[in-house]
């Protein structure tokens, strides 16, 4: 579900194109610059790739300990993304690089992912402990 939502969000941004950035105070001149256009499409194509990888990890990661590790890694990654988005937001915590209250949407999305992956990590770790206590000490 998390990986699929990542793919959908990135696909929406790809469909809108760089003009989407004008809603955040980025000038039309900049959103039509070939370098920014290239970077924009690279970034959102990469986001689709990360979403697909997340889906694949969800299907192929077996065992509660491995699942806990992957979920913990994704928790940390999304927390760092939230901090990065906060640092450029239009708030007292950010540089106000982008304009408008909408800049906090990206922080909120990343924090939802932090909570979801963090919950998955805790549940997988608890399940791994139950598994190890049920089977006795490893030999």
N, C-alpha and C positions, 0 to 999 in steps of 0.2 A: 504494500500500500504506500509506504513512504517513497520507495523508488519510483513507483508509477506517478505519484503526485509530483515528484521532481521533474520527470519527463514531461508531464503535462504543463507545468509552469514554464519550463524552458521552451516548449513547443509554442506556447502562446506568445512568448517574447520574440521568438523567431518569426512567427507569423506577423506580428506587429511591426517588426523592423526597428532600426535605430531611432525613428521618429518617436518611439515610445519614451525615450529619454527626455524629450522636450517637456513632458509632464513633471519632470523633476528639476526644471530650471536650466537644462542644458540647451545652449543656443542652437538654432536651426543650422547655422553655419558649421558648427561642430558636428552635429548629427549627420551632416551630408559630407563630411570629410572622409575620403577613401580609407585612411588609416583607421579612423574610429569605426567605420562600417565593417572593415575586415576584423578588427578586434571584437566588436559586438557579436558578429556571427560566430567567431571562434569561441568566445566565452559561452554562448548559449548552446552551441553544438557540444562543447565540453560538458556542460550541465546535463544534456541529454545522455551523454556517454556515462557520466557518474550515476545518473538515475538507473540506467540499464544495468550497470555493474552492481548497484545496490540490490536490484531485483535478483540478479544471478547469485550474489552472495547469500541472499535470503533462502534460495532454493538449495544451494550446494554446501552450505556450512552445516555440518552434522556434529552432534554432540553439544551438550550444554556449555561446557567450558569454552569451546571454540566460538559458539554463538555469543557468549558473554564478552569475549575478547573483541569480536567484530563490532558488537553493539557499543562497547566502551570506546573503541576507536572512532566510531561514527559520532558518538556523543561529544567527544573532545573536538573533533573536526568541526562540527556544527556550532559548538560554543565559540571557537576561534573565528568562524565566519560571522557569528552574531557580533562579536567584539569589533571585527573589521568594519561591518556595516554600521555599527554604532559610531565608530570613529569618523565617518564621513556624513553622518546624519545631520539634519537641520535641528539639532537640539543643543543644550548646554554641554552635552558630553561629546559632541561631534564638531568637526571642522566646518560644517555647513557647506561642504563642497556641493551637495545637491540640495535643492530647495523644496520646502513643503513638508507638511506632517506625514505625507505618504512615505517619506524616507524611513519611517519606523516600521513600515510593513515588512521590509526585508529582515529587520531585527526580530520582529515577532515571529515570522515564519521559521527562522533559524532556531529560536528558543522553543517553539513547538517541537521541532525535530530533536532538540536537546532533551526535552522531557520525554518524548516518545522513545528515543534510543536509550536514554538513561533507564527508563522503566524496563525496557527489554533486557538491558544488561543486568539489572538487579534480579529480574525474574529468572533469567538463564543461570545466573550465579547461584541463586537459591536452589534451582532444580539440580544443578551440578552437585551441590552439597548433599542434597537428598539422595542423589544417585550414588555418591561415594559412601554415605552412611548406610545405605541399604545393601550395598555389596560388600561392606566390610573394608578393612584396610587393604590397600594395593600391595601386591607381592612382586 
